[in-house]
Amino acid sequence: MFTGILLGPVFHIVDPGSFGQFGSLFSNLVLIFILFESGTDLKISEVRDSFRDSAGITTFGFLSTWIVTFILCLFIFDLSILSSLFIGATLGGTSSAVVVGLVKKIDVLPKTTTTLIIESAQSDVFTLAVPLGILGLMLTGEMDAGTVASQFVASLVLALFIGIFGAFLWSFILNKFPALKSTKFATPAFLFILYGLAEYLRYSGPLTALSFGVAIGNLKYFEPRLLEHIIPDQAIVLPKREKEFFSQIVFLLRTFFFVFIGISVQIERLDWLAWGAVITLILFAVRLVVVKFVFSRGTPLLDKAVLSAMIPKGLGSAVIATLPIRNDHPDGLIIQSICFSVILFSTIYCAGLFFLLKTDISVPFYSLIYGGDHLAELKHAEVDQSS
């Protein structure tokens, strides 16, 4: 990311505009592979167990970020109500590229990992539907709340349906044409078709990619008995070599993804950059409260700490943040600069906090907020009783 900042905003060696349409195409490509790969590793039992927590943290996380950012922008920058609402909604989600990359490298419960992965996919729906609705009001003075709400629900439900139905269809195709199993690009190609279909119909492409991955890894749990005769061997087991191929592609794409984010960061004034750092710090503090409210006392302390740190903002927010200035809105420049600043510092803070958690340096701080590790205390009590 810092490499990208040096190449772009600092030395102006590369201009993000020179990438043209490839910029948004590249960010979509990264999301598709990351969410699909993580989806294939998720167990349906983990998804079911984490449904309540993921729905809670996604909803309250988005709303708290939206409201707090709205208030801060309103008073710090003296922006209009709509511009402040737009910034808050744009920054309400989390970045799948950062979250998935980090959460798999620390020893938390599978339920916690699943919750964070699902939150990053679900929040994409919020950060698309809500800001675009507000942008319509900013540009035309008109917004149909009913249409926005119906599109939001449809984007969630139908994206899931496309992903799960696509998994059954792909299973059927593989059974009819076994030669496809020997090609490493067959499954990604079909995944691109599903993603493109969902995006074309204005549903959530990232959620479709995730649900397709989850369904492929857990087809036997979704199988209606009616399909037993149509798809005799419905299970799709990705070979080890293909999984390794996916992980290498994800590593390569994620690396260039962060370089591209760094290149895309455009902040016109240092005071806007500094305020972005302050706003980001406040958002991390608010996340501490949200995690304490949503998750039970029985959740391990390390898991709560990781949940509190995982609110990085990604390239999706950066793309949305550029829309007002593209449409010649008077607040477009400051909106873009604030959003880019928060994206930058949220990634830096998240990486720093993750390192402190990985090395156990910051665990005592989180114990002051969340109390002791009740799960560890229970295990110690059981050991004492047995001894």
C-alpha angles and dihedrals in degrees: 000000000000088000088056091049090053092048093047124023097019107043098011092224092139127031116208088218090065089069090063114181090349090079096066091036090054094050090050090049091054093049093048095054096040096049094042093049093047091045093057089056094052120097118220089232089058091048091050094047093048096044095098094045095045092048090048097047092043094051100039092037092054095043094047092048091046095049097042094046090047092054094045094049091046094056103029099045099022090230125164119271093251095048091049091048090050093053092048093049093046091054096042099098136063132243116254091201093060099034097049092044094054106033093060090058098062132067103251130136117282087239090060092048090050092047093054094045092050091045091054091052096042094047089060087070091054094046092052104040099041101044092044090052091050091046090056089055091047093053103035105016090238132102128166104215092189092055092049091049094047092048089050094054093042091050091056101042100038093043088057091047093051091050096048095041089047090056091056091046092050090049089053092048093049091051091050094045108031092175088075089069090070094059118083094205098052096086094044089049092054089045090055089053092053092045092049091048092051093048092045089054089047095248127130109287094186092052089049091053092049095046091047089054093046092047093049090053094046106030095137090063093053097042116122111212089238089070096054091089094042096046107029095179104029098166116108111200112186109220118243092247091053092050090051089049090053093048091051092050090049091050092050095046094045091053094054090039092066092044087054092050089053091050090049095053107110116175116167101194134036093222090058088050091051093047089050089057091051094047090049091052090052091049091055089051091051090050089060089060094045092052091049090051098045103039127065126244089251092066109108115257094239090052092052090048092051091046089053094052099045103089104108116151120226147202092283089066090046092055092049090047091060094056098084093052090046088055092048095247111169092233093045097107097050092043091054093045095049093047093048091049092052091046090052097046095040089059092046093047092045093051091046094048090047091055091050090050093045089055093042091238096125099037093097089056092055091046088061090057102037100026124235125332100273093191091054091046090052091051091049090050091051091050091050092050093049092048 
